[in-house]
Amino acid sequence: MRKTIIAAIVAALVAPIGAGAAELTFYWRAPGSGILQVKTVTIPSPVDPDPGQPGEPTGFRVTVTGPQSVARLAIVDLSPIVAEGVGPYVYSYFGRLPTGVTFNAATGRFSGPALTVGTFTVSLEVLDTGTGQSTGIEINLVVS
């Protein structure tokens, strides 16, 4: 039994051979003759299913311009930018705004002096009446 165990794999070494690939080398002695045998196997590099940096998002989407962190009494001015839509658009929001800040449903713009300190989370929703698609974005407005 001991000879069988000794005859099994004595050592395995992993050596990098480039860009994430590796060679795995096995050494063992044949149980009958005692001759050292070597077997080397190349392990390929893992394949990244999405190489490189992600590109710009595509499709109907909305972003917001303007600072989302302001001092108390500062003027808030957040305007939506709609991409990949046909229009006209219908804007709506859900959530609570600081006192003094208003929402213009025709343009989707939030504006006015921020009179209340705190963090205000609102969801801006945009409906593209030309295609029937809708999209939204969450806005965290911080007033300090």
FIDREN-366529 format. One record per residue (C-alpha): chain; z, x, y. Coordinates in Angstrom, 1 decimal. Last residue first. Layout:
N
+---+--------+--------+--------+
: c :      w :      u :      v :
+---+--------+--------+--------+
: A :      Z :      X :      Y :
...
+---+--------+--------+--------+
***
This chain:
144
+---+--------+--------+--------+
: c :      w :      u :      v :
+---+--------+--------+--------+
: A :    3.9 :  -27.3 :   71.1 :
: A :    1.2 :  -29.7 :   70.2 :
: A :   -0.5 :  -29.1 :   66.8 :
: A :   -3.5 :  -31.3 :   65.9 :
: A :   -4.2 :  -31.1 :   62.2 :
: A :   -7.7 :  -32.6 :   61.7 :
: A :   -8.9 :  -33.9 :   58.3 :
: A :  -12.7 :  -34.3 :   58.0 :
: A :  -14.9 :  -37.1 :   56.9 :
: A :  -18.2 :  -38.2 :   55.4 :
: A :  -20.2 :  -41.3 :   55.0 :
: A :  -23.7 :  -42.0 :   53.8 :
: A :  -25.5 :  -45.3 :   54.5 :
: A :  -28.7 :  -43.4 :   55.3 :
: A :  -29.6 :  -44.4 :   58.9 :
: A :  -26.1 :  -45.9 :   59.5 :
: A :  -24.5 :  -42.5 :   59.1 :
: A :  -20.8 :  -43.3 :   58.8 :
: A :  -18.4 :  -40.7 :   60.2 :
: A :  -14.6 :  -40.6 :   59.4 :
: A :  -12.1 :  -38.5 :   61.3 :
: A :   -8.8 :  -38.2 :   59.4 :
: A :   -5.8 :  -37.6 :   61.6 :
: A :   -2.7 :  -35.3 :   61.2 :
: A :   -0.5 :  -34.9 :   64.2 :
: A :    1.9 :  -32.0 :   64.4 :
: A :    4.6 :  -32.3 :   67.1 :
: A :    5.2 :  -32.4 :   70.9 :
: A :    4.1 :  -35.6 :   72.7 :
: A :    2.3 :  -35.6 :   76.1 :
: A :   -1.1 :  -34.2 :   74.9 :
: A :   -3.4 :  -34.8 :   77.9 :
: A :   -6.7 :  -36.5 :   77.1 :
: A :   -9.5 :  -36.3 :   74.6 :
: A :  -10.5 :  -37.1 :   71.0 :
: A :  -14.3 :  -37.5 :   70.7 :
: A :  -16.0 :  -39.6 :   68.0 :
: A :  -18.8 :  -40.5 :   70.4 :
: A :  -18.9 :  -44.3 :   70.4 :
: A :  -15.3 :  -44.7 :   69.0 :
: A :  -13.8 :  -42.7 :   71.8 :
: A :  -10.3 :  -41.7 :   70.7 :
: A :   -7.4 :  -41.2 :   73.1 :
: A :   -4.8 :  -38.5 :   73.7 :
: A :   -1.9 :  -39.5 :   76.1 :
: A :    0.8 :  -39.9 :   73.4 :
: A :   -0.1 :  -37.7 :   70.5 :
: A :   -2.4 :  -39.2 :   67.9 :
: A :   -1.4 :  -41.0 :   64.7 :
: A :   -3.6 :  -41.4 :   61.6 :
: A :   -6.9 :  -42.9 :   60.7 :
: A :  -10.1 :  -42.3 :   62.6 :
: A :  -13.4 :  -44.1 :   63.1 :
: A :  -17.0 :  -43.0 :   64.1 :
: A :  -20.2 :  -44.9 :   63.6 :
: A :  -23.3 :  -42.7 :   63.6 :
: A :  -26.9 :  -43.4 :   64.6 :
: A :  -28.0 :  -41.4 :   62.8 :
: A :  -30.1 :  -39.2 :   60.5 :
: A :  -27.5 :  -36.8 :   59.1 :
: A :  -27.8 :  -33.1 :   58.0 :
: A :  -25.0 :  -32.0 :   60.4 :
: A :  -22.6 :  -33.9 :   62.5 :
: A :  -20.6 :  -32.1 :   65.2 :
: A :  -17.4 :  -33.9 :   66.2 :
: A :  -15.7 :  -33.4 :   69.6 :
: A :  -12.1 :  -32.3 :   70.2 :
: A :  -10.9 :  -32.0 :   73.8 :
: A :   -7.1 :  -32.1 :   74.2 :
: A :   -5.9 :  -31.4 :   77.7 :
: A :   -2.6 :  -29.5 :   77.9 :
: A :    0.6 :  -31.4 :   78.8 :
: A :    2.4 :  -29.9 :   75.7 :
: A :    0.7 :  -26.7 :   74.6 :
: A :   -2.4 :  -26.9 :   72.4 :
: A :   -3.4 :  -26.2 :   68.8 :
: A :   -6.5 :  -27.9 :   67.4 :
: A :   -8.8 :  -26.0 :   69.9 :
: A :  -12.3 :  -27.5 :   70.3 :
: A :  -15.2 :  -28.3 :   68.1 :
: A :  -14.9 :  -30.5 :   65.0 :
: A :  -17.0 :  -30.4 :   61.8 :
: A :  -18.9 :  -33.2 :   60.0 :
: A :  -21.0 :  -33.2 :   56.9 :
: A :  -24.3 :  -34.6 :   55.4 :
: A :  -25.7 :  -32.1 :   52.9 :
: A :  -25.4 :  -28.3 :   52.6 :
: A :  -22.4 :  -26.0 :   52.9 :
: A :  -23.3 :  -22.6 :   54.2 :
: A :  -23.5 :  -19.9 :   51.6 :
: A :  -20.8 :  -18.8 :   49.1 :
: A :  -20.4 :  -15.0 :   49.0 :
: A :  -21.9 :  -13.1 :   46.1 :
: A :  -22.2 :  -13.9 :   42.4 :
: A :  -21.5 :  -17.4 :   41.1 :
: A :  -21.5 :  -17.4 :   37.3 :
: A :  -20.0 :  -13.9 :   37.3 :
: A :  -21.0 :  -12.3 :   34.0 :
: A :  -18.3 :  -10.3 :   32.2 :
: A :  -19.5 :   -6.7 :   31.5 :
: A :  -20.7 :   -6.0 :   28.0 :
: A :  -18.5 :   -4.5 :   25.3 :
: A :  -20.1 :   -1.5 :   23.7 :
: A :  -18.9 :   -0.8 :   20.1 :
: A :  -18.1 :    2.6 :   18.8 :
: A :  -17.4 :    3.2 :   15.0 :
: A :  -15.9 :    6.4 :   13.8 :
: A :  -15.2 :    7.5 :   10.2 :
: A :  -12.8 :   10.3 :    9.1 :
: A :  -13.4 :   11.2 :    5.4 :
: A :  -10.3 :   10.7 :    3.3 :
: A :  -12.6 :   10.2 :    0.2 :
: A :  -11.2 :    7.0 :   -1.4 :
: A :   -9.3 :    5.3 :    1.5 :
: A :  -11.9 :    6.1 :    4.2 :
: A :  -10.2 :    7.4 :    7.2 :
: A :  -10.2 :    5.4 :   10.5 :
: A :  -11.3 :    5.7 :   14.1 :
: A :  -12.4 :    2.8 :   16.3 :
: A :  -14.1 :    3.2 :   19.7 :
: A :  -14.4 :    0.4 :   22.2 :
: A :  -16.8 :    1.1 :   25.0 :
: A :  -16.5 :   -0.8 :   28.3 :
: A :  -18.5 :   -2.7 :   30.8 :
: A :  -16.9 :   -3.6 :   34.2 :
: A :  -19.6 :   -2.0 :   36.4 :
: A :  -19.8 :    1.2 :   34.3 :
: A :  -18.8 :    3.0 :   31.1 :
: A :  -15.0 :    2.2 :   31.1 :
: A :  -13.3 :    3.7 :   28.1 :
: A :  -11.2 :    1.7 :   25.6 :
: A :   -9.6 :    3.6 :   22.7 :
: A :   -8.7 :    2.2 :   19.3 :
: A :   -6.6 :    4.2 :   17.0 :
: A :   -5.7 :    4.6 :   13.3 :
: A :   -7.6 :    1.6 :   12.0 :
: A :   -6.8 :    1.0 :    8.3 :
: A :   -6.7 :    3.9 :    5.8 :
: A :   -3.1 :    4.6 :    6.7 :
: A :   -2.3 :    0.9 :    5.9 :
: A :   -4.2 :    1.2 :    2.6 :
: A :   -2.5 :    4.5 :    1.8 :
: A :    0.9 :    2.8 :    2.3 :
: A :    0.0 :    0.0 :    0.0 :
+---+--------+--------+--------+
***
